[in-house]
Amino acid sequence: MLRLILAEDSVLLRAGLAEVLSRSGHQVVAAVGDAEGLLRAVAAERPDVVVTDVRMPPDHRDEGLRAALELRSGDPALPVLVLSQYVATAYAARLFSGAPVSAGGLGYLLKDRVGEVDEFLDALERVAAGQTVIDPEVVRVLLAHRPGDHPLARLTPREREVLALIAEGLNNQAVAARLFVTEAAVVKHASSIFTKLDLDPVEGNRRVLAVLAHLRGAAAG
């Protein structure tokens, strides 16, 4: 069972999320509607994981994201899952930029993913376990529209599939299960990817963050 704090300004969505989490055996120790309430609740309850929307009152811009960054600055070990209504790679970049690999889990999901309850709960539990989780649609946008001379163009179609799943935060075993291949095949593809992109063949969160940093740089270039 996880002790969670939920921050979402929509009363209906907040109630729905709390119900899903409770029915899944988790305890929502506080459910708040603004960023200030989130900061107060975390200080009071010391939860296992925080789930927060990006846009919160009073201006409905990035108050939730800024609160998440403030919480992580004060306690890098606190797992945080950020929810966004839109594919905003800039928000994802702000969340993950400079994230220490030894810190607690960190995730960025689109709200549409919440409707896929099993996927949402899996992402939540992976974040709580210290892993990095990125919404597949955000990864798709980061991988799209590259010129033919870009380093990503060196990858085979299968390598691009593997790279996308690595960027989502999946380990080799999970990638293998998703693609119906052996784990040894994934290791071989990952090694080729990291060689072609001139990245260190690291593992775990360090690998995910390295791939994300590369994709963000590619998107900006």
Backbone as CSV, one residue per row, in Angstrom:
resi,resn,N_x,N_y,N_z,CA_x,CA_y,CA_z,C_x,C_y,C_z
1,MET,0.833,-1.204,0.000,0.000,0.000,0.000,0.865,1.250,0.000
2,LEU,0.521,2.209,-0.852,1.226,3.484,-0.907,0.380,4.571,-0.234
3,ARG,1.061,5.449,0.494,0.403,6.632,1.048,0.640,7.779,0.068
4,LEU,-0.451,8.312,-0.485,-0.331,9.294,-1.549,-0.936,10.628,-1.162
5,ILE,-0.387,11.682,-1.782,-1.042,12.984,-1.791,-1.383,13.301,-3.225
6,LEU,-2.618,13.702,-3.451,-3.140,13.964,-4.782,-3.475,15.444,-4.899
7,ALA,-2.935,16.105,-5.927,-3.216,17.524,-6.168,-3.815,17.675,-7.557
8,GLU,-5.078,18.071,-7.610,-5.809,18.223,-8.870,-6.953,19.209,-8.630
9,ASP,-7.026,20.258,-9.461,-8.021,21.297,-9.198,-9.426,20.905,-9.629
10,SER,-9.573,19.959,-10.562,-10.897,19.491,-10.958,-11.452,18.563,-9.874
11,VAL,-12.567,18.986,-9.284,-13.152,18.209,-8.189,-13.529,16.808,-8.653
12,LEU,-14.103,16.710,-9.842,-14.539,15.408,-10.335,-13.360,14.483,-10.603
13,LEU,-12.338,15.008,-11.254,-11.164,14.175,-11.539,-10.445,13.804,-10.260
14,ARG,-10.361,14.736,-9.332,-9.697,14.448,-8.058,-10.429,13.324,-7.321
15,ALA,-11.760,13.407,-7.301,-12.542,12.366,-6.633,-12.407,11.033,-7.354
16,GLY,-12.390,11.083,-8.692,-12.257,9.845,-9.455,-10.913,9.180,-9.243
17,LEU,-9.854,9.976,-9.249,-8.516,9.432,-9.008,-8.409,8.843,-7.606
18,ALA,-8.956,9.556,-6.643,-8.901,9.063,-5.264,-9.630,7.730,-5.147
19,GLU,-10.750,7.601,-5.854,-11.511,6.350,-5.809,-10.719,5.207,-6.451
20,VAL,-10.115,5.478,-7.611,-9.306,4.456,-8.291,-8.161,4.007,-7.401
21,LEU,-7.480,4.957,-6.787,-6.334,4.633,-5.949,-6.759,3.844,-4.710
22,SER,-7.860,4.261,-4.099,-8.341,3.568,-2.896,-8.755,2.140,-3.226
23,ARG,-9.450,1.965,-4.337,-9.893,0.622,-4.729,-8.717,-0.272,-5.084
24,SER,-7.595,0.333,-5.418,-6.398,-0.439,-5.768,-5.533,-0.736,-4.551
25,GLY,-6.026,-0.375,-3.375,-5.324,-0.712,-2.147,-4.396,0.352,-1.623
26,HIS,-4.403,1.532,-2.244,-3.554,2.623,-1.794,-4.347,3.585,-0.909
27,GLN,-3.647,4.385,-0.140,-4.284,5.327,0.785,-3.989,6.756,0.352
28,VAL,-5.049,7.496,0.016,-4.903,8.909,-0.310,-5.004,9.687,0.997
29,VAL,-3.874,10.132,1.519,-3.852,10.784,2.830,-4.259,12.249,2.745
30,ALA,-4.202,12.825,1.531,-4.671,14.198,1.328,-4.965,14.377,-0.150
31,ALA,-6.074,15.075,-0.456,-6.446,15.405,-1.827,-6.738,16.901,-1.851
32,VAL,-5.921,17.650,-2.578,-5.994,19.106,-2.534,-6.215,19.667,-3.941
33,GLY,-6.599,20.953,-3.986,-6.957,21.563,-5.256,-6.049,22.667,-5.716
34,ASP,-4.952,22.909,-5.008,-4.019,23.953,-5.452,-2.610,23.635,-4.973
35,ALA,-1.653,24.378,-5.532,-0.249,24.097,-5.253,0.119,24.382,-3.805
36,GLU,-0.428,25.443,-3.232,-0.119,25.760,-1.836,-0.612,24.651,-0.919
37,GLY,-1.800,24.141,-1.218,-2.313,23.028,-0.431,-1.445,21.798,-0.549
38,LEU,-0.886,21.584,-1.733,0.018,20.446,-1.943,1.256,20.571,-1.063
39,LEU,1.864,21.743,-1.061,3.080,21.936,-0.267,2.796,21.734,1.225
40,ARG,1.667,22.254,1.683,1.317,22.089,3.101,1.058,20.623,3.429
41,ALA,0.345,19.928,2.543,-0.002,18.531,2.802,1.236,17.647,2.849
42,VAL,2.181,17.887,1.953,3.407,17.079,1.947,4.198,17.304,3.229
43,ALA,4.266,18.553,3.672,4.988,18.849,4.914,4.338,18.163,6.109
44,ALA,3.016,18.062,6.084,2.290,17.486,7.219,2.259,15.959,7.194
45,GLU,2.164,15.365,5.993,1.882,13.930,5.890,3.083,13.061,5.524
46,ARG,4.117,13.642,4.899,5.282,12.868,4.457,4.844,11.616,3.684
47,PRO,4.242,11.793,2.512,3.694,10.659,1.763,4.772,9.804,1.110
48,ASP,4.351,8.640,0.618,5.247,7.782,-0.154,5.429,8.311,-1.568
49,VAL,4.415,8.970,-2.097,4.459,9.477,-3.469,3.450,10.615,-3.618
50,VAL,3.777,11.559,-4.490,2.903,12.690,-4.803,2.437,12.564,-6.241
51,VAL,1.137,12.809,-6.467,0.574,12.883,-7.815,-0.007,14.279,-7.976
52,THR,0.480,15.035,-8.964,0.013,16.407,-9.117,-0.212,16.781,-10.572
53,ASP,-1.223,17.613,-10.794,-1.461,18.203,-12.102,-0.418,19.293,-12.347
54,VAL,-0.145,19.600,-13.627,0.764,20.694,-13.960,0.112,22.037,-13.683
55,ARG,-1.096,22.215,-14.207,-1.771,23.514,-14.134,-2.717,23.544,-12.947
56,MET,-2.479,24.528,-12.072,-3.249,24.630,-10.833,-3.624,26.091,-10.591
57,PRO,-4.611,26.343,-9.706,-4.935,27.724,-9.335,-3.725,28.386,-8.676
58,PRO,-3.620,29.740,-8.730,-4.689,30.644,-9.197,-4.658,30.942,-10.686
59,ASP,-3.532,30.748,-11.367,-3.426,31.172,-12.758,-3.578,30.041,-13.769
60,HIS,-3.600,28.819,-13.287,-3.752,27.643,-14.153,-2.685,27.613,-15.249
61,ARG,-1.456,27.880,-14.847,-0.328,27.792,-15.772,0.517,26.590,-15.394
62,ASP,1.559,26.820,-14.597,2.454,25.714,-14.245,2.657,25.611,-12.735
63,GLU,1.652,26.051,-11.973,1.807,26.070,-10.510,2.091,24.686,-9.936
64,GLY,1.419,23.667,-10.459,1.645,22.309,-9.962,3.038,21.811,-10.276
65,LEU,3.523,22.117,-11.477,4.884,21.720,-11.851,5.904,22.426,-10.971
66,ARG,5.710,23.726,-10.728,6.650,24.454,-9.885,6.635,23.919,-8.456
67,ALA,5.461,23.533,-7.986,5.377,22.933,-6.649,6.128,21.601,-6.617
68,ALA,5.993,20.808,-7.691,6.701,19.528,-7.759,8.206,19.743,-7.732
69,LEU,8.688,20.731,-8.486,10.121,21.026,-8.508,10.596,21.524,-7.140
70,GLU,9.773,22.320,-6.465,10.132,22.795,-5.123,10.220,21.632,-4.144
71,LEU,9.263,20.719,-4.236,9.282,19.554,-3.352,10.518,18.704,-3.594
72,ARG,10.862,18.499,-4.850,12.032,17.687,-5.167,13.327,18.390,-4.771
73,SER,13.324,19.708,-4.842,14.511,20.446,-4.418,14.751,20.262,-2.925
74,GLY,13.659,20.254,-2.148,13.784,20.074,-0.705,14.011,18.634,-0.304
75,ASP,13.479,17.695,-1.095,13.607,16.271,-0.784,13.733,15.483,-2.087
76,PRO,14.956,15.327,-2.616,15.151,14.620,-3.895,14.680,13.171,-3.874
77,ALA,14.512,12.601,-2.687,14.085,11.205,-2.595,12.576,11.046,-2.709
78,LEU,11.816,12.164,-2.721,10.357,12.087,-2.770,9.900,11.714,-4.175
79,PRO,9.221,10.577,-4.358,8.710,10.215,-5.682,7.558,11.138,-6.089
80,VAL,7.588,11.616,-7.325,6.571,12.542,-7.820,6.129,12.109,-9.212
81,LEU,4.811,12.035,-9.401,4.221,11.756,-10.709,3.409,12.976,-11.122
82,VAL,3.802,13.605,-12.230,3.146,14.814,-12.727,2.205,14.448,-13.868
83,LEU,0.995,14.983,-13.829,-0.008,14.753,-14.865,-0.204,16.021,-15.684
84,SER,-0.335,15.863,-17.002,-0.511,17.017,-17.881,-1.651,16.762,-18.861
85,GLN,-2.402,17.811,-19.149,-3.498,17.705,-20.110,-2.982,17.636,-21.539
86,TYR,-1.806,18.218,-21.776,-1.285,18.362,-23.137,0.119,17.762,-23.263
87,VAL,0.498,17.457,-24.517,1.865,17.012,-24.795,2.755,18.252,-24.798
88,ALA,3.310,18.580,-23.664,4.166,19.765,-23.539,5.568,19.294,-23.191
89,THR,6.405,19.130,-24.208,7.752,18.623,-23.950,8.566,19.585,-23.094
90,ALA,8.219,20.877,-23.145,8.938,21.845,-22.312,8.698,21.566,-20.834
91,TYR,7.463,21.179,-20.480,7.176,20.829,-19.091,7.982,19.601,-18.672
92,ALA,8.006,18.587,-19.545,8.770,17.369,-19.240,10.247,17.696,-19.075
93,ALA,10.755,18.571,-19.941,12.171,18.938,-19.865,12.479,19.614,-18.539
94,ARG,11.605,20.512,-18.094,11.813,21.195,-16.805,11.799,20.204,-15.652
95,LEU,10.922,19.223,-15.740,10.802,18.250,-14.653,12.051,17.386,-14.542
96,PHE,12.586,16.951,-15.681,13.677,15.975,-15.668,15.063,16.589,-15.769
97,SER,15.156,17.841,-16.199,16.467,18.460,-16.335,17.168,18.526,-14.986
98,GLY,18.363,17.980,-14.944,19.137,18.041,-13.707,18.693,17.070,-12.631
99,ALA,17.736,16.193,-12.953,17.285,15.229,-11.942,18.419,14.266,-11.604
100,PRO,18.813,14.183,-10.328,19.892,13.254,-9.967,19.441,11.815,-10.114
101,VAL,20.318,10.972,-10.635,19.935,9.584,-10.894,19.684,8.810,-9.609
102,SER,20.231,9.294,-8.498,20.051,8.590,-7.229,18.816,9.056,-6.483
103,ALA,18.065,9.999,-7.078,16.889,10.544,-6.394,15.719,9.570,-6.483
104,GLY,14.619,9.954,-5.852,13.412,9.146,-5.913,12.820,9.153,-7.304
105,GLY,11.821,8.291,-7.506,11.202,8.147,-8.810,10.561,9.430,-9.297
106,LEU,10.470,9.551,-10.612,9.919,10.750,-11.229,9.160,10.336,-12.482
107,GLY,7.956,10.890,-12.659,7.156,10.509,-13.816,6.388,11.674,-14.397
108,TYR,6.104,11.580,-15.694,5.331,12.593,-16.413,4.363,11.853,-17.329
109,LEU,3.062,11.968,-17.039,2.042,11.272,-17.815,0.995,12.247,-18.308
110,LEU,0.409,11.941,-19.458,-0.751,12.682,-19.917,-1.978,12.195,-19.158
111,LYS,-2.921,13.111,-18.954,-4.125,12.742,-18.212,-4.937,11.668,-18.928
112,ASP,-4.833,11.617,-20.258,-5.535,10.565,-20.995,-5.103,9.190,-20.529
113,ARG,-3.863,9.073,-20.059,-3.338,7.790,-19.616,-4.041,7.325,-18.342
114,VAL,-4.604,8.258,-17.576,-5.291,7.901,-16.339,-6.496,7.026,-16.629
115,GLY,-7.108,7.245,-17.812,-8.252,6.420,-18.183,-7.887,4.962,-18.392
116,GLU,-6.633,4.700,-18.701,-6.129,3.318,-18.788,-5.633,2.954,-17.395
117,VAL,-6.532,2.473,-16.566,-6.254,2.343,-15.137,-5.025,1.490,-14.864
118,ASP,-4.908,0.364,-15.550,-3.764,-0.514,-15.302,-2.442,0.186,-15.637
119,GLU,-2.423,0.937,-16.759,-1.210,1.657,-17.142,-0.880,2.743,-16.122
120,PHE,-1.913,3.445,-15.671,-1.705,4.501,-14.688,-1.147,3.940,-13.386
121,LEU,-1.741,2.862,-12.904,-1.280,2.269,-11.647,0.126,1.698,-11.783
122,ASP,0.411,1.097,-12.942,1.765,0.575,-13.173,2.783,1.711,-13.138
123,ALA,2.447,2.830,-13.799,3.356,3.980,-13.798,3.547,4.518,-12.387
124,LEU,2.465,4.621,-11.634,2.538,5.117,-10.268,3.437,4.239,-9.405
125,GLU,3.266,2.939,-9.514,4.043,2.026,-8.686,5.515,2.004,-9.097
126,ARG,5.772,2.193,-10.392,7.165,2.276,-10.843,7.831,3.542,-10.311
127,VAL,7.114,4.662,-10.336,7.654,5.906,-9.775,7.912,5.740,-8.288
128,ALA,6.959,5.149,-7.575,7.121,4.941,-6.135,8.318,4.051,-5.835
129,ALA,8.648,3.154,-6.773,9.792,2.243,-6.596,11.116,2.884,-7.000
130,GLY,11.074,4.164,-7.407,12.305,4.863,-7.727,12.641,4.944,-9.202
131,GLN,11.716,4.518,-10.066,12.000,4.515,-11.492,11.551,5.823,-12.155
132,THR,11.995,6.002,-13.398,11.611,7.146,-14.217,10.575,6.687,-15.245
133,VAL,9.499,7.463,-15.384,8.404,7.098,-16.281,8.041,8.300,-17.147
134,ILE,7.971,8.101,-18.464,7.599,9.144,-19.404,6.442,8.649,-20.256
135,ASP,5.461,9.524,-20.498,4.325,9.137,-21.319,4.786,8.797,-22.741
136,PRO,4.273,7.709,-23.315,4.688,7.314,-24.671,4.442,8.399,-25.709
137,GLU,3.392,9.199,-25.557,3.104,10.234,-26.545,4.156,11.334,-26.519
138,VAL,4.659,11.650,-25.341,5.730,12.635,-25.231,6.982,12.112,-25.938
139,VAL,7.281,10.849,-25.740,8.433,10.242,-26.410,8.240,10.263,-27.920
140,ARG,7.022,9.962,-28.374,6.744,9.963,-29.817,7.031,11.341,-30.422
141,VAL,6.611,12.395,-29.734,6.850,13.751,-30.228,8.344,14.056,-30.271
142,LEU,9.073,13.638,-29.243,10.514,13.886,-29.208,11.256,13.157,-30.328
143,LEU,10.722,12.008,-30.742,11.376,11.209,-31.772,10.993,11.623,-33.188
144,ALA,9.956,12.423,-33.326,9.402,12.728,-34.642,10.180,13.817,-35.365
145,HIS,9.976,13.842,-36.688,10.426,14.952,-37.548,11.932,15.216,-37.450
146,ARG,12.726,14.214,-37.738,14.163,14.389,-37.756,14.670,14.362,-39.199
147,PRO,15.574,15.246,-39.578,16.120,15.219,-40.940,16.945,13.959,-41.173
148,GLY,17.161,13.653,-42.443,17.849,12.412,-42.797,19.269,12.319,-42.294
149,ASP,19.926,13.470,-42.053,21.310,13.436,-41.587,21.414,13.464,-40.064
150,HIS,20.261,13.405,-39.376,20.273,13.419,-37.911,20.748,12.055,-37.391
151,PRO,21.457,12.015,-36.240,21.920,10.720,-35.709,20.808,9.694,-35.519
152,LEU,19.587,10.143,-35.208,18.496,9.187,-35.040,18.185,8.449,-36.339
153,ALA,18.525,9.066,-37.470,18.273,8.430,-38.758,19.172,7.215,-38.972
154,ARG,20.216,7.091,-38.164,21.107,5.932,-38.278,20.473,4.666,-37.706
155,LEU,19.449,4.829,-36.915,18.847,3.690,-36.232,17.930,2.908,-37.169
156,THR,17.916,1.595,-36.983,16.969,0.762,-37.719,15.575,0.950,-37.113
157,PRO,14.525,0.535,-37.830,13.171,0.635,-37.259,13.051,-0.069,-35.906
158,ARG,13.654,-1.231,-35.780,13.580,-1.937,-34.487,14.327,-1.173,-33.408
159,GLU,15.477,-0.604,-33.757,16.228,0.177,-32.774,15.442,1.405,-32.321
160,ARG,14.694,2.012,-33.229,13.857,3.150,-32.841,12.757,2.707,-31.883
161,GLU,12.211,1.515,-32.091,11.203,0.985,-31.171,11.805,0.782,-29.785
162,VAL,13.000,0.197,-29.760,13.666,-0.045,-28.484,14.002,1.281,-27.800
163,LEU,14.497,2.239,-28.576,14.837,3.548,-28.012,13.612,4.214,-27.404
164,ALA,12.481,4.153,-28.083,11.257,4.764,-27.566,10.856,4.153,-26.236
165,LEU,10.953,2.839,-26.118,10.568,2.163,-24.879,11.560,2.454,-23.753
166,ILE,12.842,2.560,-24.096,13.834,2.957,-23.090,13.509,4.353,-22.580
167,ALA,13.163,5.255,-23.502,12.843,6.631,-23.112,11.612,6.704,-22.225
168,GLU,10.689,5.745,-22.376,9.515,5.700,-21.503,9.877,5.249,-20.087
169,GLY,11.072,4.698,-19.937,11.512,4.266,-18.615,11.489,2.767,-18.398
170,LEU,11.275,1.994,-19.455,11.210,0.539,-19.308,12.612,-0.060,-19.256
171,ASN,12.781,-1.080,-18.423,14.057,-1.789,-18.377,14.099,-2.828,-19.489
172,ASN,15.228,-3.517,-19.621,15.395,-4.461,-20.725,14.348,-5.563,-20.710
173,GLN,14.047,-6.062,-19.529,13.056,-7.138,-19.425,11.691,-6.672,-19.905
174,ALA,11.291,-5.464,-19.499,9.984,-4.931,-19.901,9.946,-4.626,-21.390
175,VAL,11.053,-4.114,-21.935,11.123,-3.855,-23.375,10.967,-5.166,-24.144
176,ALA,11.649,-6.193,-23.689,11.565,-7.499,-24.353,10.139,-8.028,-24.347
177,ALA,9.462,-7.882,-23.210,8.080,-8.357,-23.118,7.168,-7.564,-24.046
178,ARG,7.393,-6.262,-24.141,6.552,-5.410,-24.980,6.730,-5.739,-26.469
179,LEU,7.955,-6.071,-26.867,8.249,-6.319,-28.285,8.233,-7.802,-28.652
180,PHE,8.004,-8.668,-27.662,7.964,-10.113,-27.888,9.286,-10.622,-28.469
181,VAL,10.381,-10.154,-27.866,11.712,-10.623,-28.244,12.434,-11.044,-26.969
182,THR,13.622,-11.601,-27.118,14.387,-12.013,-25.950,15.072,-10.796,-25.313
183,GLU,15.390,-10.940,-24.040,16.111,-9.863,-23.366,17.498,-9.685,-23.978
184,ALA,18.104,-10.780,-24.425,19.413,-10.694,-25.072,19.332,-9.839,-26.336
185,ALA,18.226,-9.965,-27.072,18.054,-9.158,-28.281,17.945,-7.679,-27.930
186,VAL,17.245,-7.379,-26.838,17.118,-5.992,-26.408,18.484,-5.422,-26.024
187,VAL,19.268,-6.203,-25.288,20.611,-5.764,-24.898,21.442,-5.454,-26.138
188,LYS,21.346,-6.303,-27.158,22.099,-6.092,-28.399,21.645,-4.813,-29.093
189,HIS,20.316,-4.610,-29.186,19.793,-3.399,-29.821,20.188,-2.156,-29.030
190,ALA,20.098,-2.232,-27.707,20.428,-1.075,-26.862,21.894,-0.699,-27.020
191,SER,22.767,-1.709,-27.094,24.192,-1.449,-27.273,24.446,-0.729,-28.597
192,SER,23.770,-1.186,-29.648,23.913,-0.552,-30.956,23.395,0.883,-30.931
193,ILE,22.256,1.096,-30.258,21.673,2.436,-30.162,22.636,3.392,-29.481
194,PHE,23.175,2.982,-28.352,24.047,3.861,-27.589,25.348,4.137,-28.341
195,THR,25.815,3.165,-29.108,27.009,3.394,-29.924,26.720,4.410,-31.022
196,LYS,25.600,4.241,-31.726,25.253,5.132,-32.836,24.969,6.560,-32.357
197,LEU,24.418,6.683,-31.137,24.093,8.012,-30.619,25.204,8.582,-29.744
198,ASP,26.297,7.830,-29.626,27.452,8.276,-28.837,27.072,8.540,-27.388
199,LEU,26.338,7.604,-26.797,25.924,7.692,-25.394,26.585,6.573,-24.602
200,ASP,26.813,6.815,-23.315,27.376,5.773,-22.463,26.354,4.661,-22.248
201,PRO,26.767,3.399,-22.339,25.835,2.269,-22.173,25.526,2.000,-20.700
202,VAL,24.861,2.971,-20.061,24.555,2.863,-18.643,23.193,2.177,-18.455
203,GLU,22.816,1.952,-17.206,21.585,1.247,-16.923,20.691,2.077,-16.005
204,GLY,19.458,1.589,-15.821,18.527,2.186,-14.860,18.126,3.605,-15.219
205,ASN,17.852,4.408,-14.183,17.416,5.782,-14.401,18.455,6.606,-15.151
206,ARG,19.721,6.294,-14.929,20.779,7.040,-15.621,20.608,6.879,-17.140
207,ARG,20.266,5.677,-17.563,20.063,5.420,-18.995,18.875,6.217,-19.516
208,VAL,17.777,6.202,-18.786,16.580,6.932,-19.224,16.870,8.418,-19.325
209,LEU,17.505,8.973,-18.305,17.792,10.401,-18.301,18.762,10.785,-19.415
210,ALA,19.720,9.908,-19.718,20.655,10.183,-20.803,19.933,10.212,-22.144
211,VAL,19.026,9.269,-22.355,18.247,9.228,-23.602,17.356,10.457,-23.711
212,LEU,16.683,10.825,-22.618,15.820,11.999,-22.642,16.606,13.260,-22.945
213,ALA,17.773,13.387,-22.329,18.605,14.563,-22.576,19.006,14.624,-24.050
214,HIS,19.331,13.469,-24.619,19.703,13.433,-26.028,18.521,13.827,-26.907
215,LEU,17.340,13.290,-26.604,16.157,13.603,-27.425,15.759,15.064,-27.288
216,ARG,15.882,15.621,-26.084,15.561,17.043,-25.909,16.530,17.899,-26.717
217,GLY,17.815,17.524,-26.675,18.796,18.276,-27.455,18.534,18.158,-28.942
218,ALA,18.102,16.964,-29.376,17.788,16.761,-30.783,16.580,17.586,-31.202
219,ALA,15.594,17.668,-30.302,14.386,18.434,-30.614,14.692,19.914,-30.712
220,ALA,15.661,20.378,-29.908,15.996,21.793,-29.900,16.904,22.176,-31.050
221,GLY,17.598,21.167,-31.608,18.569,21.440,-32.651,17.954,21.690,-34.020
